[in-house]
Amino acid sequence: MNQDPRDARIEELEAENRRLRRFLDEKGLPAELRHKVRNTLSMLRAIIRRSAETSDSVETYVAHLDGRADALARVLNALMRSVPEGIGLHSLVADELLVHLAREGEQVAIAGPSLRLRSGAAEVFAMAVHELAVNAVEHGALTVPQGHIRVAWTLSSPTEASGSPPKLTFVWEESGLEDVAPSPSHRGFGFEVLERSLRYELKADTDLTFEPHGLRCTISLPLPSQITVVEDEE
């Protein structure tokens, strides 16, 4: 029996991951760096497996896997250039949309206070934005010339008595469509990132609403230590 090409590719990539983990251990790198790399490899492994499990053809699998791997590579490259401050949330969103030929000031509007994301938060947020952008290209606002995406985030300051961190609310809102279908019954990898990975990694609550004019996604989370507010930054 011929082996499914997806299974063969998964085995090959997982073997590479195992070799890289052994290399890191043998080189005696600092524990913090090893931890960060292991987390990235774990995310990549999840991307590989879940992309295969939720794709209905080899072609779809390859296309989605390539896009997700590229999104992860972009955020890792940005993190390496910006250490230790992390990368700006505005840049993260704008750069991902630009990959899909959606430019700020044309089909895209982005607004919110200056925030910088370090490793961990940056990676999972980048994957979430990637999945939203791909959905917009395949099914949403970026399928029509009049489509528009507005991305905005706010911070709410808690009272001193509560002792809790500020709350970040991130909203992705699409418009320009007509008669958007209700929430699909098939829950693929993109939904898993938005509804499970964000909750697991950042304690976030995600609400996906398929409104008549387009998708609205609201992500709310207590501001973690990996995300910092930057004063007087453009």
JOQUIVEN-V251214 format. One record per pair of residues at least 4 apart in sequence whose C-alpha atoms are under 7 Angstrom apart, sorted by the first residue. I is the first residue (numbers start at 1). J is the second residue. Records with the same first field share a line. If there is no record, write none. Layout:
BEGIN
I: J  J
END
This chain:
BEGIN
3: 7  8
4: 8
5: 9
6: 10  52  58
7: 11
8: 12
9: 13
10: 14  48  49
11: 15
12: 16
13: 17
14: 18
15: 19
16: 20
17: 21  41
18: 22
19: 23
20: 24
21: 25
22: 26
23: 27
24: 28  29  34
29: 33  34
30: 34
31: 35
32: 36
33: 37
34: 38
35: 39
36: 40
37: 41
38: 42
39: 43
40: 44
41: 45
42: 46
43: 47
44: 48
45: 49
46: 50
47: 51
48: 52  65
49: 53
50: 54  189
51: 55  61  64  65  189
52: 61
54: 188  189
55: 60  61
56: 60
57: 61
58: 62
59: 63
60: 64
61: 65
62: 66
63: 67
64: 68
65: 69
66: 70
67: 71
68: 72
69: 73
70: 74
71: 75  126  127  130
72: 76  123  127
73: 77
74: 78
75: 79  122  123  126
76: 80
77: 81
78: 82  87
79: 83  86  87
82: 86  87
85: 116  118
86: 116  117  118
87: 116  117  118
88: 92  114  115  116  117
89: 93  115  116  117
90: 94
91: 95
92: 96  126
93: 97  129
94: 98  104
95: 99
96: 130
97: 101  102  103  133
98: 102  103
102: 107  108
103: 107  108
104: 108  109
105: 109
107: 147  148  149
108: 148  149  150
109: 149  150  151
110: 150  151  152
111: 151  152  153
112: 152  153  154
113: 154
114: 229  230  233
115: 227  228  229  230
116: 227  228  229
117: 121  122  226  227  228
118: 122  226  227
119: 123  226
120: 124
121: 125  226  227
122: 126
123: 127
124: 128  198
125: 129
126: 130
127: 131
128: 132  193  194
129: 133
130: 134
131: 135  190
132: 136
133: 137
134: 138
135: 139  140
136: 140  141  142  143
137: 141  142  143
138: 143
139: 143
140: 214
141: 147  148  149  174  175  176  177  214
142: 147
146: 176
147: 175  176  177
148: 174  175  176
149: 173  174  175
150: 172  173  174
151: 171  172  173
152: 170  171  172
153: 168  169  170  171
154: 168  169  170
155: 166  167  168  169
156: 166  167  168
157: 166  167
158: 162  164  165  166
165: 222  223
166: 222  223
167: 220  221  222  223
168: 220  221  222  223
169: 218  219  220  221
170: 218  219  220
171: 217  218  219
172: 216  217  218
173: 215  216  217
174: 214  215  216
175: 213  214
176: 213  214
177: 213  214
178: 212  213
179: 212  213
180: 210  211  212  213  214
182: 210
183: 210
187: 191
188: 192
189: 193
190: 194
191: 195
192: 196  197
193: 197  198
194: 198  206
195: 199  206
196: 200
197: 201
198: 202  203  204
199: 203  204  205
202: 221
203: 221
204: 219  220  221
205: 219  220  221
206: 218  219  220
207: 217  218  219
208: 216  217  218
209: 215  216  217
210: 214  215  216
211: 215  216
223: 227
END
